[in-house]
Structures are given as C-alpha cells and as structure tokens.
Amino acid sequence: MVDVIRIPKLGLSDYGELVSWEVDIGDTVSKEQVVAVLESEKASADIESTSDGVLLETYVETGEEVAIEVGKPLAVVGEEGESVPSLDELDETAEEDDAQSKPESETETAATQSDDGQSGASASDVKATPRAKRRAREVEVDLAAVDGTGPQGAITEDDIERHRSENGQDSGSTTERSDEEVKATPRAKRRATEDGVELANVKGSGPEGAVTEDDVEAYLESAAEGESEAEPASASSGDLTVTESHELSGIRKTIADRLSQSAREKPHVMGTREVSIEQLERVRDRLRTNHDVDVSLNDLLLHLVGRVLDDLPEFNAHFEDGTHKFIDEINVGYAVDGSRGLVVPVIPDVLERSLSELSEMRRSLVQRVIDDEFEPADLQGGTFTVTNVGVFEMDVSYSIINPPEVAILAIGRRKHAPVERNGEVDFEKVITFSLTIDHRALDGADSGAFLDQLAEYVEHPGVVLDAV
C-alpha cells in the first residue's frame, strides 16, 4: 500500500514555494530522507519521506507556489509498479476520513434541504472534495444543488464555480468583494500593491481560488491590450547575447521585493562619520588578556549600538501605518551574506547579555545562516539592523532600511587615516559609520545625534564598559 508524503506542521507562512525535489520519480528513498524543500517568505523547511520505498509520484512541480496546509499531499512512496492515487482520490479519502471521525450529532446538524426541496438530499449526503466543501461554505452554495463531475460523481471546486456562473453568482460579475476578503498569495498581494491592481477584480486560479501572481500579471496584460503600439522603445537585452539568466525565487525574491518596497516607500537619507577605534581595540585586547573574554570588535560595536538605542529610543522603533512606534526590547539584527542572499538574524535583548553571551549568540547565528540551518524565529523581532560592509573592503554603504525599522547602520572597513587632536595630526585606525534613516520618522539632526553618541562610546569605551 502506498504511503502519501504530506506537508507536516512547519510554522511557515500560509504560502510558499517548492524550490526543489531532492529525489526523482523512480528513485529509492528511505524513511526520514529529505525528498523536497519548501520555502516561504521567511525560511525553508525540508520535507522528509515517511517510509521506505520508491518515489512513485509527485503532486507539486518545482517552482510551484503552494498553500502550506498541514496534510496537503506532496508525493507518494510505495513499491515499484504500485498503483498511484490521483489528487481527487486522495481528497475523497480525506473526506471519508473526516466523515468517519465526525460525531453523528454534528452530521445531523449540518444536514440541510436542497434548493428545490424535492429530493430531500442534504449537503452532508453529497459527495464533494474538501476543497469544494470549503469553497461552497465561502460562497454560500448549497452542495445538494450542484452537479458533480468528479470521481463517482463527487463535486469538485470547478463544479462550484460553474454552478455559480450558471446562476449569475460569478465573482467577476455581481459579487462585490474587498481586497481584504480576497484570498491571494503574498506574491500576488505585493504585485497588486506595486501595480495598483484591486485584487477583487482578479479571478484567482490558485488553491481554493486564491489569486496568484500569474493571475495579477494576466489581469495586467489583459488591461494593457491595445496600448502596445504606444510603448516606447526600451533598452532591453533583446538584441544582446545573454549567457546566463536566473529568475529570482524563494528567499532571494523575498529579499528583492522587501527591499524594493522599502526603497520605494521610505525616503532614505544617509549620514556618515569617521571614528577612531584605537581605544576600542585596546579594550578588546584587555578583555582577552586580563578577563579571558574573547570578543571581536563587531561584538563590542553591537553592544555600543545597543547603548545608543537605549539613549535614543526613537531609533529603536518601527514605522507602520503612519505611526512611529518606539519599542522597549532592543533586538539588533546583524546582516549576513548567506548562500541564498542577505539574511538578517536577530540578537534579542542585546543589553541584557554579557559581552561573552552576545559574542556567542552572534557567532552561532552567523554560522547557522552560512550553513543554511537558520529557523524563521531567528529572523523575527528586529528593531534595528547593523550591516558590516567592511568585510567587502567598503568604507561607506547607502544601505536600504529593513522594514518596518526606521534606520540601519553600516560599518565600514578598518583603515588608517589622519586624525587631528589638540592641534596635532597623527594617523590612527578608523572606521566610517554610515547611518541611513527613514526621513518620515527621523531628521538629519537625529542622525547627527546618533552618530555623535556612537562616536563618543567608540572613542571613549570606558564610559560604558567597566573594568577594562
């Protein structure tokens, strides 16, 4: 008997993408062997085989966006040559299981008369797939009045839509829906927002009738018909030789979408300041020598940034729905260039940790990102972001703010530069800090105050770091 591999409880978003099948149909698999990878906006999850056998069939294509529903069938494992059930048959089995587990009293309560009142059939007596049942409840269609075209006459989701269309209930004709009421994938929502499309006007083709990004694009193409002649010539790559191309997907696409949205909606303003790190490096060395505390310069800077955020709470904040929200917890995100692009794991409660704890957590988070083993929880709850562009030998970075935060600090490379003190000029080791702010919530004067406070702590660390 075949075994169905289904989506387990993952803690991911409502929708995601099946980014890869790790085995091919016909390959032998072992129980708990990873067979596929699902990826949502925030993280990815491995899907494991639930038994030994041969991968007989898959129900989702690579790159397909799917509703991440617990129990959703993904593939079938069994013995070679064994019969494979269709998705409709699996839906029917699930329906029968539901019916067997449902209390008798509940079944009786669900029974209703058909529209014509002739047959006396009730909705609970009608064969229908789970998707059809859900859709029927959403659009208030009596299942007993619908003709089924599925296996053994079962009603499918398409039957519901056809019934609605035949009875003038098509969503595109008479039913008014707000965008909040429309089921849509995250990509579709973002695309609709970007292009000013009302989701209520788009017919969905995804799971449970959800609007997908393809649906939005099809709607836009349809709306643009007849306007193509007016399009100006563009500098596309059509006449050039493209040697390689990569369509963005998964986390890489999420990063692109989020940062594009941030750059488009937030008025970014950047300020820079060059600060000597001579004293801070001496503190780091004394911590190692005198106190056996092994911390890096980055760890000390993260602690000092936490101090500044405590002093200037307007920076430890989110900007949402036109509101500048100061946040009590100081959770600093630390940008890491992972295998799938920029990822920002968060160090929670920075000031509540000793320097050793902070260093250990930062290193652990960075390693998990590099090993692609981070969890969605590692990326949540950030109130401010720090990115170290010095590792790329850059002095300054006009960094894009990680929404909904209101600022981001870039740390430049360490270098020697002339510094004037008491009329004397000498070369000291310095770092350039680049602070980008959301000008809706903060002004240039605020930016100057932040960099001034940070410079004070970096150049005189004894002010806030005791016993060093």
Secondary structure in CASP SS format (residue, H / E / C, confidence):
PFRMAT SS
TARGET T0000
AUTHOR 0000-0000-0000
METHOD secondary structure of the structure
MODEL  1
M C 1.00
V C 1.00
D E 1.00
V E 1.00
I E 1.00
R E 1.00
I C 1.00
P C 1.00
K C 1.00
L C 1.00
G C 1.00
L C 1.00
S C 1.00
D C 1.00
Y E 1.00
G E 1.00
E E 1.00
L E 1.00
V E 1.00
S E 1.00
W E 1.00
E C 1.00
V C 1.00
D C 1.00
I C 1.00
G C 1.00
D C 1.00
T E 1.00
V E 1.00
S C 1.00
K C 1.00
E C 1.00
Q C 1.00
V E 1.00
V E 1.00
A E 1.00
V E 1.00
L E 1.00
E E 1.00
S C 1.00
E C 1.00
K C 1.00
A C 1.00
S E 1.00
A E 1.00
D E 1.00
I E 1.00
E E 1.00
S C 1.00
T C 1.00
S C 1.00
D C 1.00
G E 1.00
V E 1.00
L E 1.00
L E 1.00
E E 1.00
T E 1.00
Y C 1.00
V C 1.00
E C 1.00
T C 1.00
G C 1.00
E C 1.00
E E 1.00
V E 1.00
A E 1.00
I C 1.00
E C 1.00
V C 1.00
G C 1.00
K C 1.00
P E 1.00
L E 1.00
A E 1.00
V E 1.00
V E 1.00
G E 1.00
E C 1.00
E C 1.00
G C 1.00
E C 1.00
S C 1.00
V C 1.00
P C 1.00
S C 1.00
L H 1.00
D H 1.00
E H 1.00
L H 1.00
D H 1.00
E H 1.00
T H 1.00
A H 1.00
E H 1.00
E H 1.00
D H 1.00
D H 1.00
A H 1.00
Q H 1.00
S H 1.00
K C 1.00
P C 1.00
E H 1.00
S H 1.00
E H 1.00
T H 1.00
E H 1.00
T H 1.00
A H 1.00
A C 1.00
T C 1.00
Q C 1.00
S C 1.00
D C 1.00
D C 1.00
G C 1.00
Q C 1.00
S C 1.00
G C 1.00
A C 1.00
S C 1.00
A H 1.00
S H 1.00
D H 1.00
V C 1.00
K C 1.00
A E 1.00
T C 1.00
P H 1.00
R H 1.00
A H 1.00
K H 1.00
R H 1.00
R H 1.00
A H 1.00
R H 1.00
E H 1.00
V H 1.00
E C 1.00
V C 1.00
D C 1.00
L H 1.00
A H 1.00
A H 1.00
V C 1.00
D C 1.00
G C 1.00
T C 1.00
G C 1.00
P H 1.00
Q H 1.00
G H 1.00
A C 1.00
I E 1.00
T C 1.00
E H 1.00
D H 1.00
D H 1.00
I H 1.00
E H 1.00
R H 1.00
H H 1.00
R H 1.00
S H 1.00
E H 1.00
N C 1.00
G C 1.00
Q C 1.00
D C 1.00
S C 1.00
G C 1.00
S C 1.00
T C 1.00
T C 1.00
E C 1.00
R C 1.00
S C 1.00
D H 1.00
E H 1.00
E H 1.00
V C 1.00
K C 1.00
A E 1.00
T C 1.00
P H 1.00
R H 1.00
A H 1.00
K H 1.00
R H 1.00
R H 1.00
A H 1.00
T H 1.00
E H 1.00
D H 1.00
G C 1.00
V C 1.00
E C 1.00
L H 1.00
A H 1.00
N H 1.00
V C 1.00
K C 1.00
G C 1.00
S C 1.00
G C 1.00
P H 1.00
E H 1.00
G H 1.00
A C 1.00
V E 1.00
T C 1.00
E H 1.00
D H 1.00
D H 1.00
V H 1.00
E H 1.00
A H 1.00
Y H 1.00
L H 1.00
E H 1.00
S H 1.00
A H 1.00
A C 1.00
E C 1.00
G C 1.00
E C 1.00
S H 1.00
E H 1.00
A H 1.00
E C 1.00
P C 1.00
A C 1.00
S C 1.00
A C 1.00
S C 1.00
S C 1.00
G C 1.00
D C 1.00
L C 1.00
T C 1.00
V C 1.00
T C 1.00
E C 1.00
S C 1.00
H C 1.00
E C 1.00
L C 1.00
S C 1.00
G H 1.00
I H 1.00
R H 1.00
K H 1.00
T H 1.00
I H 1.00
A H 1.00
D H 1.00
R H 1.00
L H 1.00
S H 1.00
Q H 1.00
S H 1.00
A H 1.00
R H 1.00
E H 1.00
K C 1.00
P C 1.00
H E 1.00
V E 1.00
M E 1.00
G E 1.00
T E 1.00
R E 1.00
E E 1.00
V E 1.00
S E 1.00
I C 1.00
E H 1.00
Q H 1.00
L H 1.00
E H 1.00
R H 1.00
V H 1.00
R H 1.00
D H 1.00
R H 1.00
L H 1.00
R H 1.00
T H 1.00
N H 1.00
H H 1.00
D C 1.00
V C 1.00
D C 1.00
V C 1.00
S C 1.00
L H 1.00
N H 1.00
D H 1.00
L H 1.00
L H 1.00
L H 1.00
H H 1.00
L H 1.00
V H 1.00
G H 1.00
R H 1.00
V H 1.00
L H 1.00
D H 1.00
D H 1.00
L C 1.00
P C 1.00
E C 1.00
F C 1.00
N C 1.00
A E 1.00
H E 1.00
F E 1.00
E E 1.00
D C 1.00
G C 1.00
T E 1.00
H E 1.00
K E 1.00
F E 1.00
I C 1.00
D C 1.00
E C 1.00
I C 1.00
N C 1.00
V E 1.00
G E 1.00
Y E 1.00
A C 1.00
V E 1.00
D E 1.00
G E 1.00
S C 1.00
R C 1.00
G E 1.00
L E 1.00
V E 1.00
V C 1.00
P C 1.00
V E 1.00
I E 1.00
P C 1.00
D C 1.00
V H 1.00
L H 1.00
E H 1.00
R C 1.00
S C 1.00
L H 1.00
S H 1.00
E H 1.00
L H 1.00
S H 1.00
E H 1.00
M H 1.00
R H 1.00
R H 1.00
S H 1.00
L H 1.00
V H 1.00
Q H 1.00
R H 1.00
V H 1.00
I H 1.00
D C 1.00
D C 1.00
E C 1.00
F C 1.00
E C 1.00
P H 1.00
A H 1.00
D H 1.00
L H 1.00
Q C 1.00
G C 1.00
G C 1.00
T C 1.00
F E 1.00
T E 1.00
V E 1.00
T E 1.00
N E 1.00
V H 1.00
G H 1.00
V H 1.00
F H 1.00
E C 1.00
M C 1.00
D C 1.00
V C 1.00
S C 1.00
Y C 1.00
S C 1.00
I C 1.00
I C 1.00
N C 1.00
P C 1.00
P C 1.00
E E 1.00
V C 1.00
A E 1.00
I E 1.00
L E 1.00
A E 1.00
I E 1.00
G C 1.00
R C 1.00
R C 1.00
K E 1.00
H E 1.00
A E 1.00
P E 1.00
V E 1.00
E E 1.00
R E 1.00
N C 1.00
G C 1.00
E E 1.00
V E 1.00
D E 1.00
F E 1.00
E E 1.00
K E 1.00
V E 1.00
I E 1.00
T E 1.00
F E 1.00
S E 1.00
L E 1.00
T E 1.00
I E 1.00
D E 1.00
H C 1.00
R C 1.00
A C 1.00
L C 1.00
D C 1.00
G H 1.00
A H 1.00
D H 1.00
S H 1.00
G H 1.00
A H 1.00
F H 1.00
L H 1.00
D H 1.00
Q H 1.00
L H 1.00
A H 1.00
E H 1.00
Y H 1.00
V H 1.00
E H 1.00
H C 1.00
P H 1.00
G H 1.00
V H 1.00
V C 1.00
L C 1.00
D C 1.00
A C 1.00
V C 1.00
END
